Amino acid sequence: MIPQQRHSVEMCGSRTFLSGRVNHGAHIRHNKHSIAIVVTNKSRVGARDCMYGSKKYTVFAKRQGSVWRVSALNPEDGDADSSSKGIQENLPIFPLGIVALPASQCPLHIFEARYRVLFSTLLDGDDGVDAGLVSPDKPWRGTRRFGMAYYDQQAGGLASIGTVLEIEAHSTMEDGRMLIENVGKQRFKIVDVVEEKPVLVCRVEYLDDEEDIGEEVTALGRDVADLFKDVVKLSTKIKDAEVEEDVLEPKELQTLGPRDLSFWVASLFAGSPYNQQALLEENSTQKRLEIEKELLENTLKYLSAQSALQSAFTDTNESDS
């Protein structure tokens, strides 16, 4: 008979940070003060509503390949990431010379052996992952979540504020290189360095990304969205370029709230990593939008002047001919 293994679940607001790794079944036991996932030789999925303190949670264990993923969610709290302010955990960090932001896509091309091991471990249980590259003892095994922080090559330093990325899709090429599609979820602050090799592991604290509400910040969001569309349209006109409609008016301008919109717009300033990092470190949605509004207004003025000069030269050439 296979002995039972008990995995306690640390409740943090509406989140847990447990990903149970087992090769046989799991079910849930709980009482008023604690929740546990009990692993037995019975292979089944467990799910149960329970009380923890004054809140009701739905706790569930779901098997993906050989990995049991265990989660606890409070449906009244909405997005789990928004309620984990102040929570700390150890997280593998991917340092790179680009800035990742919440609510934004961040594709990665992985070719170094140590990072192939890291991402194979993060993706353990998914199809197409080389099981021989999986580190069996890592707590982030199968979680699909890692941190990314901007590395300034000129200054030789790593930014202390970064973004948690969640893997959405992946593929492996014939030579072993990996293409990873990620989306930014939440900001964090590096509290301490836990390990430096083979990959960087840091103690991180999650930062407050609560949505700012009110007429002023909503109006700012609309202003930034309109300015963004004007900049894109004028830029394509100057370059005489044909672009798809979703480039001229991305769906994000309509679907994202002010907070996520401010991060998404910042992700498009790819040629200005210092500006991007400053926007990432800004805690206020309103201030981020104000900064972006000023940057877009200045860009629009520059493009308008460029367009006027271009038209003037065109008119002069046509007159000469």
Backbone bond lengths (Angstrom), bond angles and torsions (degrees), N, CA, C in turn:
res aa  C-N    CA-C-N  psi(-1)  N-CA   C-N-CA  omega(-1)  CA-C   N-CA-C  phi
1 M - - - 1.470 - - 1.525 109.57 -
2 I 1.335 116.45 134.90 1.464 120.84 -179.92 1.518 108.91 -79.27
3 P 1.312 118.07 125.10 1.467 119.73 -178.86 1.523 111.13 -66.93
4 Q 1.323 115.13 151.81 1.460 119.60 177.92 1.525 110.15 -73.26
5 Q 1.344 114.98 145.00 1.453 121.64 173.41 1.520 107.19 -119.37
6 R 1.306 117.23 134.30 1.463 120.40 -177.78 1.525 109.40 -110.26
7 H 1.343 115.84 128.16 1.455 122.10 176.76 1.517 107.67 -114.03
8 S 1.319 118.41 110.54 1.460 119.27 178.65 1.520 109.40 -75.21
9 V 1.313 116.28 149.44 1.445 122.30 -177.47 1.520 109.24 -111.32
10 E 1.309 117.01 120.50 1.460 121.08 179.37 1.526 108.71 -84.98
11 M 1.309 116.93 114.74 1.447 120.90 -179.13 1.520 109.62 -85.39
12 C 1.342 116.04 124.82 1.461 121.28 -178.76 1.525 107.54 -130.69
13 G 1.330 117.49 95.18 1.455 119.42 -174.25 1.514 108.10 62.51
14 S 1.331 116.94 -117.10 1.456 120.15 178.00 1.525 111.09 -106.54
15 R 1.342 117.11 19.86 1.456 119.65 -174.37 1.512 112.55 -124.53
16 T 1.302 115.52 156.80 1.453 121.35 164.93 1.511 107.43 -128.39
17 F 1.318 116.14 158.73 1.454 120.08 179.04 1.520 109.64 -121.32
18 L 1.318 115.79 41.49 1.457 120.85 179.95 1.516 109.64 -112.36
19 S 1.319 117.06 129.20 1.454 120.98 169.00 1.514 105.92 -124.06
20 G 1.328 116.97 98.56 1.457 120.95 -175.32 1.513 111.62 -69.04
21 R 1.318 117.93 127.77 1.454 122.15 -179.81 1.519 108.42 -109.73
22 V 1.326 117.26 107.31 1.451 120.95 -178.31 1.522 109.04 -143.23
23 N 1.303 116.47 164.58 1.455 121.03 179.26 1.523 112.48 -111.95
24 H 1.331 116.19 9.83 1.455 119.85 176.67 1.523 108.44 -144.46
25 G 1.316 118.68 -167.15 1.456 121.26 -165.91 1.511 115.72 -70.49
26 A 1.344 114.70 172.08 1.458 121.06 178.40 1.519 109.34 -148.49
27 H 1.315 116.73 144.79 1.451 119.35 169.34 1.525 108.84 -142.73
28 I 1.311 115.45 171.41 1.462 120.65 -168.75 1.519 111.02 -110.42
29 R 1.315 115.74 132.14 1.457 121.58 171.24 1.523 108.09 -122.73
30 H 1.291 116.42 144.19 1.458 118.37 -179.05 1.518 109.91 -155.82
31 N 1.317 114.09 161.08 1.456 120.86 168.76 1.518 107.17 -140.12
32 K 1.307 117.73 -165.58 1.456 120.73 -174.32 1.512 112.30 -64.51
33 H 1.326 118.16 -27.63 1.454 120.39 -170.99 1.523 114.60 -110.50
34 S 1.303 118.05 -14.69 1.463 118.10 -176.38 1.521 110.97 -152.76
35 I 1.330 113.87 161.87 1.450 121.76 178.73 1.519 107.16 -130.63
36 A 1.308 117.15 139.97 1.457 120.19 177.59 1.511 109.92 -138.28
37 I 1.312 116.00 146.86 1.451 122.00 172.88 1.529 106.47 -102.43
38 V 1.309 116.73 117.86 1.456 121.18 -177.79 1.528 108.63 -101.67
39 V 1.314 115.78 120.34 1.455 121.46 -177.67 1.520 109.25 -94.63
40 T 1.321 116.75 126.79 1.453 121.34 179.04 1.519 109.27 -128.59
41 N 1.313 116.21 -172.43 1.461 119.75 177.57 1.520 112.39 -86.98
42 K 1.328 117.13 7.52 1.455 121.05 177.50 1.528 108.88 -96.50
43 S 1.295 115.46 118.70 1.459 119.98 -176.23 1.521 109.87 -86.80
44 R 1.317 117.52 106.69 1.449 120.80 178.37 1.522 110.19 -159.13
45 V 1.304 115.54 163.20 1.454 121.13 177.24 1.517 108.85 -93.46
46 G 1.329 117.05 134.65 1.452 120.74 178.31 1.517 110.80 -109.67
47 A 1.315 117.44 144.54 1.459 121.90 174.95 1.518 108.05 -154.75
48 R 1.311 116.71 133.95 1.456 118.83 -175.96 1.528 110.23 -158.11
49 D 1.330 115.93 140.25 1.457 120.70 172.01 1.521 108.87 -82.50
50 C 1.307 117.46 141.03 1.459 120.56 179.35 1.518 109.36 -152.80
51 M 1.314 114.94 163.96 1.457 121.14 177.31 1.515 109.46 -101.18
52 Y 1.331 115.27 135.80 1.455 120.53 172.38 1.519 106.30 -131.16
53 G 1.319 117.14 109.88 1.457 119.88 -170.78 1.522 108.36 66.76
54 S 1.323 116.48 -124.74 1.464 120.24 -178.69 1.521 112.37 -103.24
55 K 1.346 117.48 7.10 1.454 119.83 -175.62 1.523 111.71 -114.30
56 K 1.319 114.48 150.04 1.453 121.16 177.32 1.525 109.43 -98.04
57 Y 1.335 115.92 131.96 1.452 121.49 -179.11 1.526 110.34 -123.70
58 T 1.318 114.62 148.72 1.454 120.04 168.41 1.521 107.18 -103.32
59 V 1.320 114.98 115.74 1.460 120.51 -178.50 1.516 107.60 -104.61
60 F 1.308 116.66 134.09 1.453 118.22 -179.72 1.519 110.86 -144.87
61 A 1.325 114.80 152.04 1.456 122.49 175.76 1.516 107.27 -122.82
62 K 1.300 116.82 127.49 1.453 121.53 -176.53 1.513 109.76 -127.71
63 R 1.320 115.95 131.30 1.450 120.34 -178.02 1.524 110.58 -91.47
64 Q 1.346 116.42 131.14 1.455 122.95 173.67 1.520 107.13 -128.33
65 G 1.314 116.39 103.39 1.450 120.04 -173.42 1.512 109.61 64.94
66 S 1.317 117.20 -122.00 1.460 121.16 179.13 1.522 112.08 -98.20
67 V 1.340 117.33 8.21 1.461 121.92 -176.28 1.520 110.45 -108.21
68 W 1.336 116.20 130.32 1.462 121.32 169.99 1.513 108.02 -96.10
69 R 1.345 117.31 121.20 1.452 120.75 175.09 1.521 108.47 -98.90
70 V 1.310 115.93 126.31 1.455 121.11 -176.00 1.526 108.79 -115.03
71 S 1.306 116.89 129.30 1.458 120.77 -178.05 1.518 109.98 -140.47
72 A 1.331 115.23 158.25 1.461 120.66 174.04 1.515 107.18 -138.37
73 L 1.320 116.37 125.03 1.446 120.41 -175.61 1.516 110.95 -128.39
74 N 1.314 115.27 141.10 1.455 121.66 171.41 1.525 106.56 -103.80
75 P 1.335 119.46 108.98 1.460 120.68 -174.82 1.516 113.47 -60.77
76 E 1.321 117.94 -22.46 1.460 120.10 -179.76 1.521 111.83 -75.15
77 D 1.335 117.56 -16.60 1.454 120.58 -176.91 1.509 113.08 -89.93
78 G 1.333 119.42 -6.16 1.450 121.13 178.51 1.508 110.68 69.11
79 D 1.359 116.22 -137.47 1.454 122.31 -176.17 1.507 110.32 -62.30
80 A 1.312 116.45 126.38 1.461 120.33 -177.00 1.507 111.86 -62.25
81 D 1.346 117.46 -34.10 1.449 119.49 -175.02 1.525 111.93 -64.26
82 S 1.342 117.83 -31.03 1.451 120.56 -173.23 1.519 112.52 -73.55
83 S 1.332 118.28 -11.96 1.453 119.64 -175.14 1.522 113.06 -109.26
84 S 1.325 117.96 11.56 1.459 120.41 -175.05 1.519 112.57 -102.92
85 K 1.336 117.30 22.20 1.456 120.89 177.54 1.528 109.97 -54.95
86 G 1.329 115.51 131.51 1.456 120.96 176.49 1.506 114.40 85.66
87 I 1.337 117.88 -11.10 1.460 120.86 178.65 1.524 109.31 -72.84
88 Q 1.323 116.73 139.22 1.458 121.32 178.72 1.525 110.06 -118.12
89 E 1.330 115.79 147.13 1.456 121.86 173.29 1.521 108.80 -160.09
90 N 1.322 116.62 164.41 1.455 121.83 175.22 1.528 108.70 -84.41
91 L 1.328 115.82 134.64 1.454 120.67 -174.27 1.526 109.49 -139.94
92 P 1.353 117.88 134.33 1.464 119.07 173.17 1.522 109.05 -69.32
93 I 1.326 116.10 135.46 1.463 121.93 -175.76 1.524 109.81 -113.81
94 F 1.321 115.99 130.88 1.457 122.47 176.19 1.525 107.52 -103.21
95 P 1.340 118.88 104.29 1.463 120.73 -179.95 1.527 110.66 -84.58
96 L 1.318 116.45 132.49 1.461 120.22 -177.10 1.522 109.74 -152.38
97 G 1.315 116.10 158.33 1.460 121.27 -177.60 1.506 113.98 -82.89
98 I 1.318 117.62 27.43 1.461 122.33 172.24 1.526 107.69 -131.38
99 V 1.319 115.54 159.01 1.464 120.98 -177.36 1.523 109.13 -103.87
100 A 1.316 115.88 121.56 1.467 121.24 174.30 1.518 108.71 -92.14
101 L 1.325 116.86 141.38 1.466 121.37 -178.78 1.519 111.24 -130.62
102 P 1.333 117.09 154.03 1.471 120.19 176.12 1.529 111.15 -59.61
103 A 1.318 115.65 155.50 1.469 123.33 176.00 1.517 112.88 62.45
104 S 1.333 116.95 20.04 1.464 121.24 -175.61 1.518 110.67 -133.33
105 Q 1.315 115.54 150.85 1.454 121.22 177.61 1.524 110.30 -79.99
106 C 1.334 115.43 145.51 1.461 120.00 179.77 1.535 108.83 -145.94
107 P 1.339 117.99 83.87 1.469 120.58 179.22 1.526 111.20 -72.69
108 L 1.318 116.43 143.37 1.455 121.95 -179.22 1.524 110.48 -130.06
109 H 1.332 114.38 144.97 1.465 122.06 175.43 1.527 106.81 -112.00
110 I 1.323 117.16 111.32 1.462 122.19 -173.45 1.524 109.95 -103.92
111 F 1.344 116.14 122.97 1.459 119.21 -179.59 1.527 113.38 -132.67
112 E 1.349 118.22 -24.12 1.473 119.48 177.85 1.524 110.04 -67.49
113 A 1.346 115.60 141.07 1.467 120.85 -176.16 1.527 111.95 -58.06
114 R 1.333 117.87 -42.84 1.475 120.17 -176.35 1.528 111.41 -66.07
115 Y 1.334 116.40 -33.45 1.462 118.52 179.19 1.530 111.55 -81.83
116 R 1.324 116.47 -25.89 1.467 118.34 172.07 1.534 109.93 -64.67
117 V 1.329 116.39 -36.35 1.462 120.75 175.54 1.524 109.96 -65.71
118 L 1.340 116.51 -45.04 1.464 120.61 -179.60 1.528 111.10 -59.11
119 F 1.325 116.47 -50.28 1.461 118.89 -175.09 1.526 112.09 -73.59
120 S 1.315 117.58 -30.04 1.460 119.37 173.02 1.520 110.39 -64.42
121 T 1.328 116.53 -37.35 1.464 121.48 178.08 1.526 110.66 -67.83
122 L 1.338 116.46 -43.62 1.463 120.23 178.09 1.524 111.67 -61.69
123 L 1.335 116.20 -30.79 1.460 121.46 -175.42 1.524 113.10 -99.97
124 D 1.317 116.69 9.85 1.463 119.90 -177.53 1.525 111.07 -52.83
125 G 1.327 115.53 132.32 1.456 120.95 -178.05 1.503 113.13 101.77
126 D 1.353 117.63 -16.14 1.459 121.00 177.79 1.523 110.90 -85.09
127 D 1.314 116.50 154.27 1.456 121.19 176.09 1.526 110.37 -66.01
128 G 1.321 116.30 143.93 1.453 121.33 175.89 1.507 115.15 84.26
129 V 1.322 117.80 2.18 1.470 121.10 179.67 1.522 109.40 -92.32
130 D 1.328 116.17 132.31 1.460 121.94 179.74 1.530 109.27 -73.06
131 A 1.329 116.85 107.39 1.460 121.12 -177.51 1.523 111.72 -61.87
132 G 1.329 117.17 -24.83 1.457 120.31 179.75 1.514 113.77 -69.85
133 L 1.340 117.13 -14.76 1.464 121.52 179.37 1.523 112.61 -98.54
134 V 1.315 117.34 -1.47 1.469 121.29 -176.89 1.520 110.72 -81.54
135 S 1.337 116.29 130.41 1.470 121.42 174.52 1.525 108.40 -86.85
136 P 1.334 119.11 111.64 1.463 121.08 -171.12 1.520 115.30 -71.61
137 D 1.340 117.46 -16.92 1.462 119.87 -172.78 1.527 113.80 -101.37
138 K 1.330 118.04 6.11 1.457 120.17 -176.23 1.524 111.49 -86.81
139 P 1.326 118.32 134.24 1.470 120.96 -178.07 1.528 113.54 -67.57
140 W 1.348 117.57 -18.61 1.455 120.22 179.65 1.534 111.85 -93.08
141 R 1.305 115.97 13.06 1.455 120.68 179.16 1.527 110.88 -61.23
142 G 1.337 116.16 120.92 1.453 121.73 178.22 1.518 115.67 77.56
143 T 1.343 118.96 5.90 1.466 120.32 -175.90 1.521 113.54 -82.40
144 R 1.345 117.41 -23.20 1.472 123.49 -178.75 1.525 112.72 66.93
145 R 1.323 118.64 12.96 1.465 121.66 -177.84 1.521 111.00 -122.93
146 F 1.342 115.37 136.88 1.458 121.41 178.24 1.526 108.43 -151.92
147 G 1.318 115.61 166.71 1.452 119.91 179.52 1.515 111.36 -101.57
148 M 1.321 116.07 149.98 1.455 121.35 174.76 1.519 108.33 -130.94
149 A 1.344 115.58 132.24 1.461 121.23 -179.14 1.521 109.14 -132.16
150 Y 1.323 114.99 144.04 1.461 121.15 -177.41 1.524 110.61 -71.76
151 Y 1.345 114.83 127.65 1.461 120.89 176.40 1.523 108.52 -107.01
152 D 1.324 115.85 117.52 1.466 122.25 179.75 1.528 108.41 -87.21
153 Q 1.330 117.33 105.35 1.464 120.81 -177.03 1.516 112.25 -66.30
154 Q 1.340 116.74 -35.01 1.466 119.41 -179.32 1.524 111.31 -67.69
155 A 1.328 115.75 -44.74 1.468 119.47 -179.69 1.518 111.83 -84.12
156 G 1.335 116.58 -17.18 1.461 120.23 -179.09 1.512 113.34 68.57
157 G 1.340 116.77 33.89 1.459 120.38 -177.43 1.511 112.47 -133.27
158 L 1.321 115.27 158.26 1.454 122.59 179.25 1.515 109.57 -106.71
159 A 1.331 116.65 132.48 1.466 120.77 178.09 1.522 110.11 -64.34
160 S 1.319 116.67 143.55 1.462 120.82 -178.78 1.517 112.68 -83.76
161 I 1.348 116.74 -15.29 1.470 121.50 178.38 1.529 108.35 -109.94
162 G 1.321 115.72 127.47 1.459 120.39 -179.98 1.511 111.34 -138.70
163 T 1.322 115.57 -168.30 1.463 121.96 -176.11 1.521 110.75 -130.14
164 V 1.325 115.61 135.60 1.458 120.64 172.32 1.529 107.82 -75.36
165 L 1.330 116.39 128.51 1.456 121.50 176.55 1.522 109.44 -109.27
166 E 1.308 115.83 144.57 1.463 121.63 176.10 1.526 108.42 -117.48
167 I 1.321 116.28 130.20 1.459 121.50 -178.15 1.526 109.43 -73.59
168 E 1.331 116.52 124.64 1.455 121.89 178.88 1.524 112.20 -98.51
169 A 1.336 116.76 -36.86 1.461 121.25 -178.38 1.520 108.44 -155.00
170 H 1.313 115.29 160.03 1.467 119.00 179.98 1.521 109.47 -157.43
171 S 1.324 114.93 158.02 1.461 121.86 173.80 1.520 108.02 -150.10
172 T 1.317 116.12 153.11 1.457 121.73 -179.47 1.522 108.77 -119.04
173 M 1.328 116.21 130.67 1.455 121.67 179.97 1.525 109.92 -83.47
174 E 1.325 116.19 168.47 1.457 120.95 -175.67 1.525 112.67 -60.32
175 D 1.332 116.60 -32.67 1.466 119.80 -179.03 1.528 112.95 -86.78
176 G 1.346 117.81 5.73 1.458 121.43 176.50 1.513 115.08 97.49
177 R 1.320 117.25 -11.64 1.457 118.91 177.41 1.525 110.10 -65.36
178 M 1.331 115.61 150.40 1.457 120.79 -175.84 1.528 110.48 -119.85
179 L 1.316 115.71 138.76 1.457 122.41 174.10 1.526 107.05 -109.86
180 I 1.324 115.57 118.10 1.458 121.34 -172.60 1.525 109.87 -118.09
181 E 1.332 116.51 125.43 1.463 121.95 175.46 1.531 108.30 -100.35
182 N 1.327 115.88 123.76 1.464 121.04 -175.16 1.522 111.01 -127.77
183 V 1.323 115.43 158.17 1.459 121.06 173.08 1.523 108.18 -130.07
184 G 1.328 116.03 138.83 1.454 121.30 178.75 1.515 111.32 -72.64
185 K 1.337 116.78 135.33 1.461 121.37 -176.06 1.523 113.48 -113.49
186 Q 1.347 117.38 -47.44 1.457 119.26 -171.87 1.524 110.29 -160.14
187 R 1.335 115.48 150.76 1.466 120.69 177.64 1.525 110.89 -82.18
188 F 1.326 114.75 154.00 1.465 119.98 173.99 1.530 109.43 -143.52
189 K 1.327 113.94 162.85 1.462 121.39 174.84 1.515 108.30 -119.23
190 I 1.338 116.79 131.89 1.456 120.90 177.77 1.527 109.06 -74.33
191 V 1.311 115.36 121.28 1.467 121.40 -179.08 1.519 110.88 -94.38
192 D 1.327 116.65 -39.39 1.467 120.51 -177.13 1.525 108.87 -159.21
193 V 1.326 115.63 154.95 1.457 121.37 174.86 1.523 108.13 -93.70
194 V 1.316 116.52 122.88 1.460 122.27 -178.35 1.521 110.87 -93.56
195 E 1.321 116.60 -46.58 1.462 122.80 177.71 1.525 108.95 -139.78
196 E 1.331 116.58 148.98 1.453 121.02 176.31 1.518 112.51 -110.44
197 K 1.330 117.18 -27.15 1.469 121.18 -178.55 1.520 109.06 -135.08
198 P 1.336 117.27 149.47 1.465 127.85 0.33 1.521 113.84 -73.29
199 V 1.353 117.10 -23.10 1.459 120.32 173.10 1.523 108.40 -128.40
200 L 1.311 115.18 159.36 1.456 120.88 -178.87 1.527 110.56 -73.41
201 V 1.320 115.56 128.65 1.466 121.99 174.83 1.523 107.40 -125.38
202 C 1.322 116.83 128.15 1.463 120.97 -177.14 1.521 111.07 -127.67
203 R 1.319 113.82 152.71 1.461 120.82 168.01 1.521 105.80 -82.22
204 V 1.331 117.06 122.16 1.457 120.16 -176.79 1.519 110.27 -121.32
205 E 1.313 114.99 154.11 1.466 121.79 174.49 1.519 108.39 -119.76
206 Y 1.321 116.80 129.82 1.456 120.70 -178.77 1.519 110.36 -76.39
207 L 1.328 115.26 140.45 1.456 122.03 -175.28 1.522 110.83 -100.98
208 D 1.317 115.03 158.94 1.453 122.49 -177.06 1.525 109.96 -73.03
209 D 1.324 116.63 116.85 1.459 121.95 176.03 1.518 110.60 -119.82
210 E 1.320 116.94 37.07 1.460 120.07 -179.49 1.529 110.42 -65.71
211 E 1.313 115.47 144.22 1.460 121.49 -178.72 1.524 110.73 -68.40
212 D 1.358 116.25 127.82 1.456 120.00 172.20 1.526 108.24 -77.38
213 I 1.305 116.43 135.88 1.463 120.24 -179.70 1.524 109.01 -123.14
214 G 1.311 115.68 159.35 1.455 120.82 179.82 1.517 110.53 131.78
215 E 1.319 115.70 159.38 1.458 120.98 -176.44 1.525 112.07 -63.94
216 E 1.343 116.80 -37.81 1.464 119.58 -175.67 1.524 111.80 -65.20
217 V 1.338 116.81 -47.39 1.464 119.35 -178.09 1.529 110.43 -70.90
218 T 1.325 118.22 -31.92 1.460 121.13 176.69 1.525 110.57 -66.75
219 A 1.336 116.42 -42.00 1.465 120.69 177.57 1.522 110.90 -64.72
220 L 1.328 116.23 -39.61 1.468 120.33 177.23 1.523 110.88 -60.83
221 G 1.320 115.65 -41.34 1.455 120.07 178.06 1.518 111.47 -60.09
222 R 1.324 117.03 -42.68 1.473 120.83 178.32 1.522 110.70 -64.64
223 D 1.341 116.53 -40.89 1.472 120.27 179.14 1.527 111.17 -61.59
224 V 1.327 115.91 -44.86 1.459 120.30 -179.48 1.521 110.52 -64.33
225 A 1.328 117.10 -41.68 1.465 120.88 179.00 1.526 110.84 -62.46
226 D 1.336 117.40 -43.65 1.468 120.91 179.59 1.530 110.96 -65.80
227 L 1.332 116.77 -42.62 1.467 120.07 178.75 1.523 111.06 -63.27
228 F 1.317 115.41 -39.61 1.466 119.09 179.16 1.529 110.50 -60.75
229 K 1.328 117.07 -45.90 1.464 120.69 179.36 1.524 110.56 -62.02
230 D 1.347 117.62 -40.77 1.466 120.90 179.52 1.528 111.19 -63.98
231 V 1.317 116.63 -40.56 1.466 120.67 179.58 1.526 110.61 -64.43
232 V 1.315 116.68 -44.91 1.467 120.26 -179.05 1.530 110.38 -64.33
233 K 1.329 117.94 -45.48 1.465 121.29 -178.78 1.522 111.38 -62.95
234 L 1.330 117.74 -43.66 1.463 120.66 -179.10 1.522 110.92 -68.81
235 S 1.311 116.63 -38.36 1.464 120.84 178.97 1.526 111.22 -62.94
236 T 1.329 116.56 -44.16 1.464 119.36 179.26 1.529 111.11 -68.22
237 K 1.333 117.71 -31.87 1.463 121.34 177.38 1.522 110.67 -66.03
238 I 1.318 116.12 -44.58 1.465 120.19 179.90 1.521 111.14 -61.98
239 K 1.319 115.89 -40.86 1.469 121.04 -178.56 1.525 112.50 -83.53
240 D 1.335 115.76 -5.32 1.457 121.54 -178.13 1.530 110.46 53.35
241 A 1.318 114.20 46.15 1.462 120.45 -175.44 1.520 110.60 -103.53
242 E 1.324 115.53 145.23 1.457 121.45 174.45 1.524 108.93 -97.38
243 V 1.323 116.34 123.24 1.462 120.78 -178.07 1.516 109.56 -129.38
244 E 1.328 115.06 158.50 1.457 120.93 178.36 1.528 110.58 -71.93
245 E 1.311 115.64 157.63 1.460 121.02 -178.30 1.526 111.55 -61.47
246 D 1.356 116.97 -35.32 1.463 119.07 -178.46 1.524 112.27 -71.59
247 V 1.329 117.47 -11.88 1.465 120.90 172.93 1.521 109.74 -83.11
248 L 1.340 115.95 -40.46 1.463 120.20 179.05 1.526 111.80 -68.82
249 E 1.317 116.20 -37.77 1.465 120.48 179.85 1.525 109.50 -136.02
250 P 1.322 117.16 80.44 1.472 120.70 -178.71 1.526 111.30 -61.21
251 K 1.308 115.87 146.20 1.473 120.77 -178.58 1.519 111.78 -62.20
252 E 1.340 116.92 -26.21 1.465 120.43 -178.83 1.528 112.00 -60.21
253 L 1.336 116.63 -28.82 1.464 119.27 -179.79 1.524 111.63 -66.05
254 Q 1.324 116.49 -23.26 1.457 120.84 -179.48 1.533 112.80 -100.04
255 T 1.324 116.41 -30.71 1.470 119.52 -170.60 1.526 114.31 -95.62
256 L 1.336 118.07 -23.12 1.462 119.85 -175.31 1.519 111.84 -89.13
257 G 1.337 115.69 141.79 1.452 120.88 172.89 1.525 110.14 -74.48
258 P 1.343 117.84 172.40 1.465 120.82 -176.19 1.534 114.19 -54.29
259 R 1.349 118.38 -42.63 1.463 120.70 -178.96 1.521 111.41 -62.52
260 D 1.333 117.00 -54.77 1.458 120.07 -178.33 1.518 111.52 -66.77
261 L 1.327 117.30 -34.06 1.462 120.39 176.81 1.527 110.67 -61.18
262 S 1.331 116.22 -41.50 1.467 119.76 -179.16 1.524 111.37 -62.72
263 F 1.339 117.09 -37.44 1.461 120.20 177.23 1.530 110.76 -72.55
264 W 1.332 117.05 -41.41 1.464 120.70 -177.86 1.526 111.18 -63.27
265 V 1.331 117.10 -44.06 1.464 120.46 177.99 1.529 110.20 -62.35
266 A 1.325 116.52 -41.35 1.466 120.03 178.80 1.527 111.66 -61.17
267 S 1.329 116.83 -32.37 1.466 119.76 -179.23 1.520 112.06 -66.35
268 L 1.326 117.58 -18.10 1.461 121.30 -178.33 1.526 112.76 -87.90
269 F 1.330 117.10 -6.49 1.471 120.56 175.61 1.527 109.18 -85.79
270 A 1.334 116.16 53.21 1.464 120.91 -170.04 1.524 113.27 -62.61
271 G 1.330 117.46 -27.32 1.460 119.63 -179.24 1.514 113.81 -82.73
272 S 1.338 117.17 0.33 1.470 121.14 -177.32 1.530 109.92 -129.72
273 P 1.345 117.06 72.81 1.473 118.89 -176.86 1.519 114.13 -61.80
274 Y 1.340 117.36 -30.72 1.463 118.87 179.25 1.529 110.63 -67.28
275 N 1.340 116.14 -41.18 1.466 119.53 175.71 1.525 110.66 -64.07
276 Q 1.332 116.41 -42.19 1.454 120.30 178.82 1.524 111.59 -60.74
277 Q 1.345 115.99 -44.27 1.461 119.24 -179.07 1.520 111.09 -65.70
278 A 1.339 116.54 -38.41 1.471 120.05 177.84 1.529 110.53 -62.80
279 L 1.329 116.90 -40.29 1.455 120.55 178.55 1.524 111.14 -68.47
280 L 1.328 116.86 -36.81 1.462 120.50 177.27 1.528 110.82 -63.33
281 E 1.318 116.92 -38.00 1.457 121.13 -176.63 1.524 112.87 -79.32
282 E 1.330 117.32 -14.42 1.466 120.92 179.28 1.527 110.18 -73.11
283 N 1.332 116.75 125.72 1.460 121.28 -177.29 1.522 113.76 -80.39
284 S 1.328 117.11 -24.37 1.461 121.33 -174.01 1.525 111.08 -94.18
285 T 1.327 115.99 124.82 1.458 120.42 174.76 1.515 110.78 -60.69
286 Q 1.324 116.32 -41.80 1.458 119.82 -178.39 1.523 111.31 -61.30
287 K 1.331 117.45 -43.20 1.464 119.86 -179.54 1.521 111.19 -67.40
288 R 1.352 116.83 -38.31 1.466 119.14 176.86 1.528 110.35 -60.12
289 L 1.333 116.48 -45.34 1.460 120.16 -179.27 1.526 111.24 -65.79
290 E 1.327 117.12 -37.38 1.470 120.04 178.39 1.525 110.80 -63.32
291 I 1.325 116.49 -42.63 1.471 120.70 178.62 1.528 110.03 -64.09
292 E 1.337 116.31 -44.33 1.467 120.11 -179.33 1.522 111.49 -66.08
293 K 1.324 116.58 -36.74 1.465 119.79 177.64 1.520 110.55 -61.48
294 E 1.324 116.90 -43.70 1.465 120.51 179.01 1.527 111.34 -64.95
295 L 1.342 117.08 -43.44 1.466 120.85 179.32 1.532 111.11 -62.25
296 L 1.334 116.49 -42.92 1.462 120.04 -179.28 1.530 111.31 -70.14
297 E 1.329 117.47 -37.00 1.470 120.33 176.67 1.520 110.63 -62.13
298 N 1.321 117.33 -44.21 1.463 121.07 178.69 1.525 111.08 -64.59
299 T 1.328 115.81 -39.98 1.469 119.99 178.12 1.522 110.45 -63.90
300 L 1.323 116.57 -41.85 1.460 120.86 -180.00 1.528 111.07 -64.23
301 K 1.331 117.51 -40.04 1.470 121.05 177.15 1.530 110.63 -62.47
302 Y 1.322 116.40 -42.73 1.459 120.59 179.44 1.523 110.75 -63.51
303 L 1.333 116.59 -45.34 1.461 120.48 -179.51 1.528 111.31 -66.86
304 S 1.330 117.08 -36.15 1.463 120.88 178.16 1.519 110.44 -63.49
305 A 1.328 116.99 -42.41 1.459 120.88 177.71 1.528 110.55 -64.85
306 Q 1.319 115.91 -41.63 1.458 120.47 178.94 1.526 110.77 -63.33
307 S 1.329 116.48 -41.72 1.457 121.22 178.98 1.525 111.17 -64.86
308 A 1.352 117.23 -39.67 1.470 121.35 179.00 1.523 110.49 -64.17
309 L 1.337 116.58 -43.04 1.466 120.21 178.12 1.519 110.98 -63.74
310 Q 1.312 115.66 -41.37 1.460 120.34 179.91 1.521 110.76 -62.22
311 S 1.329 116.73 -42.15 1.458 121.26 178.95 1.523 111.37 -66.22
312 A 1.355 116.55 -39.03 1.443 121.04 -179.74 1.525 111.26 -63.82
313 F 1.316 116.91 -44.12 1.465 121.38 179.13 1.533 110.22 -65.92
314 T 1.316 116.10 -36.84 1.464 120.44 179.58 1.521 110.17 -65.50
315 D 1.353 116.48 -43.63 1.458 120.69 179.45 1.530 110.88 -64.75
316 T 1.345 117.46 -38.67 1.461 122.00 -179.54 1.520 110.35 -65.45
317 N 1.295 117.02 -43.77 1.464 121.29 179.91 1.507 111.51 -64.53
318 E 1.354 117.10 -38.18 1.446 120.27 179.63 1.526 110.70 -68.72
319 S 1.378 118.66 -34.38 1.440 122.23 178.71 1.521 111.06 -68.63
320 D 1.343 115.53 -39.80 1.463 120.42 -179.86 1.528 112.25 -64.82
321 S 1.331 115.01 -32.37 1.450 118.42 -178.61 1.535 110.88 -78.56
